[in-house]
């Protein structure tokens, strides 16, 4: 009996020792668990605040659009995007990071506004002949005149809705893409932002140094009216169709009866087909307020080309034809609607190619320098300490950026 009692006592003591060994004797363990629960509650609170802020932003956007209507003004759009990013950054990134990262985009818009009239201030004459002559040399006809002769109808056909959507995507898509990249993958966002700003500033520099008139302006003026290269001759502001001969561009010979026999600026006609004439009016109003002789190179074509080239290695093969089709559709829309010559579009794509190649070269040089620096530091690291560190993430949720 005493042996049994002793055995039971030993078993109890052993179980108690095991229980004690399995528990954390350090009272700090409870503090860590409490700290973890506090952090979890704090994260949940921040998440609620963040989603509330996003909802408030969305409601405010809908209210403002309902009150003042749709807008395609880039200054307003960047304010909309930054407001949404500020809401989505609560508890994840500092508000100053939004302002710091998006300042270069805002700077491009400021500089763009300054290009209006800058060429006149510098005494630069506007080019009215070279792009037009190069197009005729390449095709034997004036492409805008030929396309409007073949396709234009008195009222916009259904497919002009696509023309208008592609044309207006230039004002919306880059900002939406930049915003999504900023939220999901800061590395990709930086690459896109550097190239977008680079393309924009090259284009803006060209607008100042080499102002050039677009096709729709050439259709409203004769060669005699633009002698000396004025940037804002009286003919450019005349009622469309005043010059029935088609001006410098040439007369349109429409296959569809009732269509105008001169080249028209028709990039926004498709909005009527969507039943949104207010959007057409807003875009037309915006076009009237920009630099009207900022045609070479075409930033519409350049930015469309950037979106194609940038996402080409980042999407699955089956989506790549859509990327290529987008750039080609933009080129067609610009020429058909008399917004740009083919000459302007090819130069826009050339700017994109130059910036993309230059950026890739800069990245290779930067990576090579980093590799040399790491190689030198590794020679000084003791053996056994050369494990490769885990790459830091730069996404809002802390996950590694992924590209498909």
LOZA-942302 format. One record per residue (C-alpha): residue number from 1; x, y, z. Coordinates in nm, 2 decimals, decimal comma, m for minus. Each point is the difference from the previous one (the first is absolute). Example, Ala and Ser with C-alpha at 12.3 -4.5 7.8 and 13.67 -1.06 7.14 Angstrom:
// residues 2
+-----+--------+--------+--------+
:   i :      x :      y :      z :
+-----+--------+--------+--------+
:   1 :   1,23 :  m0,45 :   0,78 :
:   2 :   0,14 :   0,34 :  m0,07 :
+-----+--------+--------+--------+
***
This chain:
// residues 404
+-----+--------+--------+--------+
:   i :      x :      y :      z :
+-----+--------+--------+--------+
:   1 :   0,00 :   0,00 :   0,00 :
:   2 :   0,28 :   0,23 :   0,08 :
:   3 :   0,17 :  m0,10 :  m0,32 :
:   4 :  m0,32 :   0,08 :  m0,20 :
:   5 :  m0,03 :   0,33 :   0,18 :
:   6 :   0,36 :   0,08 :  m0,07 :
:   7 :  m0,05 :  m0,09 :  m0,37 :
:   8 :  m0,31 :   0,22 :  m0,02 :
:   9 :   0,19 :   0,28 :   0,16 :
:  10 :   0,28 :  m0,03 :  m0,25 :
:  11 :  m0,24 :  m0,01 :  m0,30 :
:  12 :  m0,18 :   0,31 :   0,13 :
:  13 :   0,33 :   0,17 :   0,05 :
:  14 :   0,12 :  m0,10 :  m0,35 :
:  15 :  m0,33 :   0,13 :  m0,15 :
:  16 :   0,04 :   0,32 :   0,18 :
:  17 :   0,36 :   0,04 :  m0,12 :
:  18 :  m0,11 :  m0,07 :  m0,36 :
:  19 :  m0,28 :   0,25 :   0,03 :
:  20 :   0,24 :   0,26 :   0,14 :
:  21 :   0,25 :  m0,08 :  m0,28 :
:  22 :  m0,27 :   0,04 :  m0,27 :
:  23 :  m0,11 :   0,34 :   0,13 :
:  24 :   0,20 :   0,32 :  m0,04 :
:  25 :   0,13 :   0,09 :   0,35 :
:  26 :   0,08 :   0,35 :  m0,11 :
:  27 :  m0,28 :   0,24 :   0,08 :
:  28 :   0,11 :   0,20 :  m0,30 :
:  29 :  m0,16 :  m0,27 :  m0,22 :
:  30 :  m0,34 :   0,11 :   0,12 :
:  31 :   0,11 :   0,36 :  m0,09 :
:  32 :   0,09 :  m0,11 :  m0,35 :
:  33 :  m0,33 :  m0,17 :  m0,05 :
:  34 :  m0,18 :   0,30 :   0,13 :
:  35 :   0,20 :   0,22 :  m0,23 :
:  36 :  m0,09 :  m0,22 :  m0,29 :
:  37 :  m0,37 :   0,03 :   0,08 :
:  38 :   0,04 :   0,37 :   0,04 :
:  39 :   0,17 :   0,02 :  m0,34 :
:  40 :  m0,28 :  m0,21 :  m0,16 :
:  41 :  m0,27 :   0,22 :   0,15 :
:  42 :   0,20 :   0,31 :  m0,12 :
:  43 :   0,03 :  m0,15 :  m0,35 :
:  44 :  m0,37 :  m0,07 :  m0,01 :
:  45 :  m0,08 :   0,35 :   0,11 :
:  46 :   0,22 :   0,15 :  m0,27 :
:  47 :  m0,16 :  m0,23 :  m0,26 :
:  48 :  m0,34 :   0,13 :   0,10 :
:  49 :   0,12 :   0,36 :  m0,01 :
:  50 :   0,16 :  m0,07 :  m0,34 :
:  51 :  m0,31 :  m0,16 :  m0,16 :
:  52 :  m0,21 :   0,28 :   0,15 :
:  53 :   0,22 :   0,26 :  m0,16 :
:  54 :  m0,01 :  m0,18 :  m0,34 :
:  55 :  m0,38 :  m0,01 :   0,02 :
:  56 :  m0,01 :   0,37 :   0,09 :
:  57 :   0,23 :   0,07 :  m0,30 :
:  58 :  m0,22 :  m0,20 :  m0,24 :
:  59 :  m0,32 :   0,16 :   0,12 :
:  60 :   0,16 :   0,35 :  m0,03 :
:  61 :   0,12 :  m0,09 :  m0,35 :
:  62 :  m0,35 :  m0,11 :  m0,11 :
:  63 :  m0,15 :   0,31 :   0,16 :
:  64 :   0,24 :   0,23 :  m0,17 :
:  65 :  m0,04 :  m0,16 :  m0,34 :
:  66 :  m0,37 :   0,01 :   0,03 :
:  67 :   0,02 :   0,37 :   0,09 :
:  68 :   0,25 :   0,13 :  m0,25 :
:  69 :   0,00 :  m0,29 :  m0,25 :
:  70 :   0,28 :  m0,21 :  m0,15 :
:  71 :   0,34 :   0,15 :  m0,03 :
:  72 :   0,31 :  m0,09 :  m0,20 :
:  73 :   0,21 :   0,28 :   0,12 :
:  74 :   0,33 :  m0,16 :   0,11 :
:  75 :   0,06 :   0,24 :   0,29 :
:  76 :  m0,34 :  m0,10 :   0,14 :
:  77 :   0,06 :  m0,37 :  m0,07 :
:  78 :   0,33 :   0,00 :   0,19 :
:  79 :  m0,17 :   0,15 :   0,30 :
:  80 :  m0,27 :  m0,27 :  m0,02 :
:  81 :   0,26 :  m0,27 :  m0,01 :
:  82 :   0,22 :   0,14 :   0,28 :
:  83 :  m0,31 :   0,03 :   0,22 :
:  84 :  m0,08 :  m0,36 :  m0,05 :
:  85 :   0,36 :  m0,10 :   0,07 :
:  86 :   0,01 :   0,20 :   0,32 :
:  87 :  m0,31 :  m0,19 :   0,12 :
:  88 :   0,15 :  m0,34 :  m0,10 :
:  89 :   0,33 :   0,08 :   0,17 :
:  90 :  m0,14 :   0,05 :   0,35 :
:  91 :   0,19 :  m0,24 :   0,23 :
:  92 :   0,22 :  m0,11 :  m0,28 :
:  93 :   0,20 :   0,29 :  m0,13 :
:  94 :   0,05 :   0,36 :   0,11 :
:  95 :  m0,21 :   0,27 :  m0,17 :
:  96 :   0,32 :   0,18 :  m0,09 :
:  97 :   0,10 :  m0,30 :  m0,22 :
:  98 :  m0,30 :   0,07 :  m0,23 :
:  99 :   0,10 :   0,37 :  m0,04 :
: 100 :   0,37 :  m0,08 :  m0,04 :
: 101 :  m0,05 :  m0,28 :  m0,26 :
: 102 :  m0,26 :   0,18 :  m0,20 :
: 103 :   0,17 :   0,34 :  m0,01 :
: 104 :   0,18 :  m0,08 :  m0,33 :
: 105 :  m0,34 :  m0,08 :  m0,17 :
: 106 :  m0,13 :   0,34 :   0,12 :
: 107 :   0,31 :   0,17 :  m0,13 :
: 108 :  m0,05 :  m0,14 :  m0,35 :
: 109 :  m0,35 :   0,16 :   0,00 :
: 110 :   0,13 :   0,33 :   0,11 :
: 111 :   0,27 :   0,00 :  m0,26 :
: 112 :  m0,25 :  m0,10 :  m0,27 :
: 113 :  m0,22 :   0,30 :   0,09 :
: 114 :   0,31 :   0,22 :  m0,03 :
: 115 :   0,07 :  m0,12 :  m0,36 :
: 116 :  m0,30 :   0,19 :  m0,12 :
: 117 :   0,14 :   0,31 :  m0,15 :
: 118 :   0,36 :  m0,09 :   0,10 :
: 119 :   0,10 :  m0,04 :  m0,37 :
: 120 :  m0,13 :   0,35 :  m0,08 :
: 121 :   0,19 :   0,14 :   0,30 :
: 122 :   0,32 :  m0,16 :  m0,13 :
: 123 :  m0,07 :   0,12 :  m0,36 :
: 124 :  m0,04 :  m0,35 :  m0,14 :
: 125 :  m0,22 :  m0,02 :  m0,31 :
: 126 :  m0,26 :  m0,27 :  m0,03 :
: 127 :   0,06 :  m0,28 :  m0,25 :
: 128 :  m0,29 :  m0,04 :  m0,24 :
: 129 :   0,15 :  m0,19 :  m0,30 :
: 130 :   0,25 :  m0,27 :   0,10 :
: 131 :  m0,22 :  m0,26 :   0,17 :
: 132 :  m0,26 :   0,04 :  m0,28 :
: 133 :   0,26 :  m0,03 :  m0,28 :
: 134 :   0,16 :  m0,31 :   0,17 :
: 135 :  m0,34 :  m0,17 :   0,02 :
: 136 :  m0,07 :   0,06 :  m0,37 :
: 137 :   0,35 :  m0,12 :  m0,09 :
: 138 :  m0,05 :  m0,32 :   0,20 :
: 139 :  m0,35 :  m0,09 :  m0,12 :
: 140 :  m0,05 :   0,19 :  m0,32 :
: 141 :  m0,32 :   0,15 :   0,15 :
: 142 :  m0,08 :   0,19 :   0,31 :
: 143 :  m0,10 :  m0,28 :   0,25 :
: 144 :  m0,26 :   0,20 :   0,19 :
: 145 :  m0,16 :   0,12 :  m0,32 :
: 146 :  m0,01 :  m0,35 :  m0,14 :
: 147 :  m0,14 :  m0,16 :   0,32 :
: 148 :  m0,27 :   0,26 :   0,04 :
: 149 :  m0,09 :  m0,03 :  m0,37 :
: 150 :  m0,04 :  m0,38 :   0,04 :
: 151 :  m0,16 :  m0,03 :   0,34 :
: 152 :  m0,15 :   0,32 :   0,13 :
: 153 :  m0,38 :   0,02 :   0,01 :
: 154 :  m0,23 :   0,30 :   0,06 :
: 155 :  m0,07 :  m0,14 :   0,35 :
: 156 :   0,24 :  m0,21 :   0,21 :
: 157 :  m0,04 :  m0,37 :  m0,08 :
: 158 :   0,02 :  m0,26 :   0,28 :
: 159 :   0,37 :  m0,06 :  m0,03 :
: 160 :   0,08 :   0,36 :   0,06 :
: 161 :  m0,09 :  m0,07 :   0,37 :
: 162 :   0,32 :  m0,21 :   0,00 :
: 163 :   0,20 :   0,29 :  m0,15 :
: 164 :  m0,12 :   0,24 :   0,27 :
: 165 :   0,07 :  m0,25 :   0,28 :
: 166 :   0,35 :  m0,07 :  m0,12 :
: 167 :   0,07 :   0,37 :  m0,05 :
: 168 :  m0,12 :   0,09 :   0,35 :
: 169 :   0,18 :  m0,29 :   0,16 :
: 170 :   0,32 :   0,21 :  m0,02 :
: 171 :  m0,15 :   0,24 :   0,26 :
: 172 :  m0,11 :  m0,28 :   0,24 :
: 173 :   0,20 :  m0,32 :  m0,04 :
: 174 :   0,35 :   0,11 :   0,10 :
: 175 :  m0,12 :   0,15 :   0,33 :
: 176 :  m0,21 :  m0,31 :   0,08 :
: 177 :   0,29 :  m0,23 :  m0,09 :
: 178 :   0,24 :   0,21 :   0,21 :
: 179 :  m0,24 :  m0,01 :   0,30 :
: 180 :  m0,04 :  m0,37 :  m0,01 :
: 181 :   0,37 :  m0,07 :  m0,04 :
: 182 :   0,07 :   0,24 :   0,30 :
: 183 :  m0,23 :  m0,21 :   0,21 :
: 184 :   0,11 :  m0,34 :  m0,11 :
: 185 :   0,37 :   0,01 :  m0,11 :
: 186 :   0,22 :   0,30 :   0,08 :
: 187 :   0,29 :  m0,14 :  m0,20 :
: 188 :  m0,22 :  m0,02 :  m0,32 :
: 189 :  m0,15 :   0,34 :   0,09 :
: 190 :   0,34 :   0,17 :   0,01 :
: 191 :   0,09 :  m0,15 :  m0,34 :
: 192 :  m0,32 :   0,12 :  m0,16 :
: 193 :   0,01 :   0,34 :   0,17 :
: 194 :   0,36 :   0,07 :  m0,11 :
: 195 :  m0,07 :  m0,10 :  m0,36 :
: 196 :  m0,34 :   0,19 :  m0,01 :
: 197 :   0,16 :   0,32 :   0,14 :
: 198 :   0,29 :  m0,04 :  m0,24 :
: 199 :  m0,22 :  m0,03 :  m0,31 :
: 200 :  m0,21 :   0,29 :   0,12 :
: 201 :   0,29 :   0,24 :   0,05 :
: 202 :   0,16 :  m0,10 :  m0,34 :
: 203 :  m0,34 :   0,07 :  m0,16 :
: 204 :  m0,04 :   0,33 :   0,18 :
: 205 :   0,35 :   0,11 :  m0,10 :
: 206 :  m0,08 :  m0,07 :  m0,36 :
: 207 :  m0,32 :   0,20 :   0,02 :
: 208 :   0,20 :   0,30 :   0,11 :
: 209 :   0,29 :  m0,04 :  m0,24 :
: 210 :  m0,20 :  m0,13 :  m0,30 :
: 211 :  m0,37 :   0,11 :   0,01 :
: 212 :  m0,19 :  m0,17 :  m0,28 :
: 213 :  m0,36 :   0,03 :  m0,12 :
: 214 :  m0,23 :  m0,31 :  m0,01 :
: 215 :  m0,20 :  m0,11 :  m0,30 :
: 216 :  m0,33 :   0,15 :   0,11 :
: 217 :   0,17 :   0,35 :   0,02 :
: 218 :   0,15 :  m0,05 :  m0,35 :
: 219 :  m0,34 :  m0,08 :  m0,14 :
: 220 :  m0,13 :   0,35 :   0,12 :
: 221 :   0,29 :   0,20 :  m0,14 :
: 222 :   0,16 :   0,07 :  m0,33 :
: 223 :   0,37 :   0,02 :  m0,06 :
: 224 :  m0,02 :   0,38 :  m0,05 :
: 225 :  m0,16 :   0,04 :   0,35 :
: 226 :   0,28 :  m0,18 :   0,18 :
: 227 :   0,30 :   0,17 :  m0,16 :
: 228 :   0,26 :   0,06 :   0,27 :
: 229 :  m0,12 :  m0,28 :   0,22 :
: 230 :  m0,26 :   0,17 :   0,23 :
: 231 :  m0,12 :  m0,22 :   0,29 :
: 232 :  m0,35 :   0,15 :   0,02 :
: 233 :  m0,10 :   0,14 :  m0,34 :
: 234 :  m0,35 :   0,12 :  m0,04 :
: 235 :  m0,10 :  m0,29 :  m0,23 :
: 236 :   0,06 :  m0,25 :   0,28 :
: 237 :  m0,29 :   0,15 :   0,20 :
: 238 :  m0,24 :   0,04 :  m0,30 :
: 239 :  m0,32 :  m0,21 :  m0,01 :
: 240 :   0,08 :  m0,35 :  m0,12 :
: 241 :  m0,08 :  m0,03 :  m0,37 :
: 242 :   0,06 :   0,37 :  m0,09 :
: 243 :   0,27 :  m0,12 :  m0,25 :
: 244 :  m0,19 :  m0,24 :  m0,21 :
: 245 :   0,32 :  m0,09 :  m0,20 :
: 246 :   0,14 :  m0,19 :   0,30 :
: 247 :   0,28 :   0,25 :   0,05 :
: 248 :   0,36 :  m0,12 :   0,01 :
: 249 :  m0,11 :  m0,36 :   0,08 :
: 250 :  m0,22 :  m0,04 :  m0,31 :
: 251 :  m0,36 :  m0,07 :  m0,08 :
: 252 :  m0,18 :  m0,30 :   0,13 :
: 253 :  m0,21 :  m0,20 :  m0,26 :
: 254 :  m0,24 :  m0,19 :   0,23 :
: 255 :  m0,14 :  m0,33 :  m0,12 :
: 256 :  m0,30 :   0,04 :   0,23 :
: 257 :  m0,24 :   0,27 :  m0,11 :
: 258 :  m0,05 :   0,29 :   0,23 :
: 259 :   0,35 :  m0,03 :   0,17 :
: 260 :   0,20 :   0,33 :   0,01 :
: 261 :   0,24 :   0,04 :  m0,30 :
: 262 :   0,28 :   0,12 :   0,23 :
: 263 :   0,20 :  m0,16 :   0,28 :
: 264 :  m0,16 :   0,04 :   0,34 :
: 265 :   0,12 :  m0,04 :   0,35 :
: 266 :  m0,23 :  m0,29 :   0,09 :
: 267 :   0,18 :  m0,19 :   0,29 :
: 268 :  m0,29 :   0,07 :   0,23 :
: 269 :  m0,30 :  m0,07 :  m0,23 :
: 270 :  m0,04 :  m0,35 :   0,14 :
: 271 :  m0,12 :   0,13 :   0,34 :
: 272 :  m0,33 :   0,10 :  m0,17 :
: 273 :  m0,04 :  m0,37 :  m0,09 :
: 274 :   0,04 :  m0,09 :   0,36 :
: 275 :  m0,26 :   0,26 :   0,10 :
: 276 :   0,25 :   0,20 :   0,19 :
: 277 :   0,02 :   0,33 :  m0,19 :
: 278 :   0,12 :   0,17 :   0,32 :
: 279 :   0,32 :  m0,19 :  m0,02 :
: 280 :   0,06 :   0,12 :  m0,35 :
: 281 :  m0,06 :   0,36 :   0,10 :
: 282 :   0,24 :  m0,03 :   0,29 :
: 283 :   0,28 :  m0,15 :  m0,22 :
: 284 :  m0,06 :   0,26 :  m0,27 :
: 285 :   0,02 :   0,27 :   0,26 :
: 286 :   0,32 :  m0,15 :   0,14 :
: 287 :   0,15 :  m0,02 :  m0,35 :
: 288 :  m0,07 :   0,37 :  m0,06 :
: 289 :   0,20 :   0,09 :   0,31 :
: 290 :   0,32 :  m0,19 :  m0,07 :
: 291 :   0,30 :   0,07 :  m0,22 :
: 292 :  m0,15 :  m0,04 :  m0,35 :
: 293 :   0,34 :  m0,03 :  m0,17 :
: 294 :   0,14 :  m0,27 :   0,22 :
: 295 :  m0,01 :  m0,28 :  m0,25 :
: 296 :   0,35 :  m0,13 :  m0,05 :
: 297 :   0,05 :  m0,25 :   0,14 :
: 298 :  m0,34 :  m0,15 :   0,08 :
: 299 :  m0,01 :  m0,06 :   0,37 :
: 300 :  m0,32 :  m0,20 :  m0,05 :
: 301 :   0,19 :  m0,25 :  m0,21 :
: 302 :   0,31 :   0,02 :   0,23 :
: 303 :  m0,20 :  m0,08 :   0,32 :
: 304 :  m0,20 :  m0,28 :  m0,18 :
: 305 :   0,33 :  m0,14 :  m0,12 :
: 306 :   0,14 :   0,01 :   0,36 :
: 307 :  m0,30 :  m0,19 :   0,14 :
: 308 :   0,05 :  m0,26 :  m0,27 :
: 309 :   0,38 :  m0,04 :   0,05 :
: 310 :  m0,02 :   0,02 :   0,38 :
: 311 :  m0,26 :  m0,27 :   0,05 :
: 312 :   0,12 :  m0,22 :  m0,29 :
: 313 :   0,23 :  m0,21 :   0,23 :
: 314 :  m0,23 :   0,02 :   0,29 :
: 315 :  m0,31 :  m0,16 :  m0,15 :
: 316 :  m0,08 :  m0,35 :  m0,14 :
: 317 :   0,06 :  m0,05 :  m0,36 :
: 318 :  m0,37 :  m0,02 :  m0,09 :
: 319 :  m0,04 :   0,37 :   0,12 :
: 320 :   0,29 :   0,14 :  m0,21 :
: 321 :  m0,20 :   0,03 :  m0,32 :
: 322 :  m0,24 :   0,24 :   0,19 :
: 323 :   0,30 :   0,21 :   0,10 :
: 324 :   0,12 :   0,03 :  m0,36 :
: 325 :  m0,36 :   0,06 :  m0,12 :
: 326 :  m0,03 :   0,29 :   0,25 :
: 327 :   0,30 :   0,19 :  m0,14 :
: 328 :  m0,12 :  m0,06 :  m0,36 :
: 329 :  m0,35 :   0,10 :   0,09 :
: 330 :   0,13 :   0,32 :   0,15 :
: 331 :   0,20 :   0,08 :  m0,32 :
: 332 :  m0,31 :  m0,06 :  m0,21 :
: 333 :  m0,22 :   0,21 :   0,22 :
: 334 :   0,25 :   0,29 :  m0,01 :
: 335 :   0,04 :   0,00 :  m0,38 :
: 336 :  m0,37 :  m0,06 :  m0,08 :
: 337 :  m0,12 :   0,28 :   0,24 :
: 338 :   0,26 :   0,25 :  m0,14 :
: 339 :   0,17 :   0,03 :   0,33 :
: 340 :   0,35 :  m0,11 :  m0,12 :
: 341 :   0,19 :  m0,08 :  m0,31 :
: 342 :   0,16 :  m0,34 :  m0,04 :
: 343 :   0,33 :   0,19 :   0,03 :
: 344 :  m0,09 :   0,11 :   0,35 :
: 345 :  m0,10 :  m0,35 :   0,10 :
: 346 :   0,32 :  m0,16 :  m0,12 :
: 347 :   0,20 :   0,26 :   0,19 :
: 348 :  m0,21 :  m0,07 :   0,31 :
: 349 :   0,08 :  m0,37 :  m0,02 :
: 350 :   0,37 :   0,08 :  m0,06 :
: 351 :   0,00 :   0,21 :   0,32 :
: 352 :  m0,15 :  m0,30 :   0,19 :
: 353 :   0,26 :  m0,24 :  m0,15 :
: 354 :   0,29 :   0,24 :   0,09 :
: 355 :  m0,12 :   0,04 :   0,36 :
: 356 :  m0,07 :  m0,37 :   0,04 :
: 357 :   0,35 :  m0,10 :  m0,13 :
: 358 :   0,17 :   0,28 :   0,20 :
: 359 :  m0,18 :  m0,11 :   0,32 :
: 360 :   0,10 :  m0,36 :  m0,06 :
: 361 :   0,36 :   0,10 :  m0,05 :
: 362 :   0,00 :   0,22 :   0,31 :
: 363 :  m0,14 :  m0,29 :   0,20 :
: 364 :   0,27 :  m0,24 :  m0,13 :
: 365 :   0,27 :   0,25 :   0,10 :
: 366 :  m0,15 :   0,05 :   0,34 :
: 367 :  m0,03 :  m0,37 :   0,06 :
: 368 :   0,36 :  m0,06 :  m0,11 :
: 369 :   0,12 :   0,26 :   0,24 :
: 370 :  m0,21 :  m0,15 :   0,28 :
: 371 :   0,14 :  m0,35 :  m0,08 :
: 372 :   0,36 :   0,13 :   0,01 :
: 373 :  m0,06 :   0,17 :   0,33 :
: 374 :  m0,16 :  m0,32 :   0,15 :
: 375 :   0,29 :  m0,21 :  m0,14 :
: 376 :   0,25 :   0,23 :   0,17 :
: 377 :  m0,19 :  m0,01 :   0,33 :
: 378 :  m0,03 :  m0,38 :  m0,01 :
: 379 :   0,38 :  m0,03 :  m0,01 :
: 380 :   0,01 :   0,18 :   0,33 :
: 381 :  m0,28 :  m0,21 :   0,16 :
: 382 :   0,12 :  m0,30 :   0,22 :
: 383 :  m0,08 :  m0,35 :  m0,12 :
: 384 :  m0,34 :  m0,13 :   0,10 :
: 385 :  m0,15 :   0,35 :  m0,01 :
: 386 :  m0,07 :   0,01 :  m0,37 :
: 387 :  m0,36 :  m0,10 :   0,00 :
: 388 :  m0,21 :   0,20 :  m0,25 :
: 389 :  m0,24 :   0,23 :   0,19 :
: 390 :  m0,37 :  m0,03 :  m0,07 :
: 391 :  m0,11 :   0,27 :  m0,24 :
: 392 :  m0,21 :   0,28 :   0,15 :
: 393 :  m0,35 :   0,04 :  m0,12 :
: 394 :  m0,14 :   0,32 :  m0,11 :
: 395 :  m0,37 :  m0,07 :  m0,03 :
: 396 :  m0,29 :   0,13 :   0,22 :
: 397 :  m0,08 :  m0,34 :   0,14 :
: 398 :   0,36 :  m0,10 :   0,05 :
: 399 :   0,00 :  m0,28 :  m0,26 :
: 400 :   0,26 :  m0,03 :  m0,27 :
: 401 :  m0,07 :   0,17 :  m0,33 :
: 402 :  m0,12 :  m0,25 :  m0,25 :
: 403 :   0,00 :   0,02 :  m0,38 :
: 404 :  m0,18 :  m0,24 :  m0,22 :
+-----+--------+--------+--------+
***
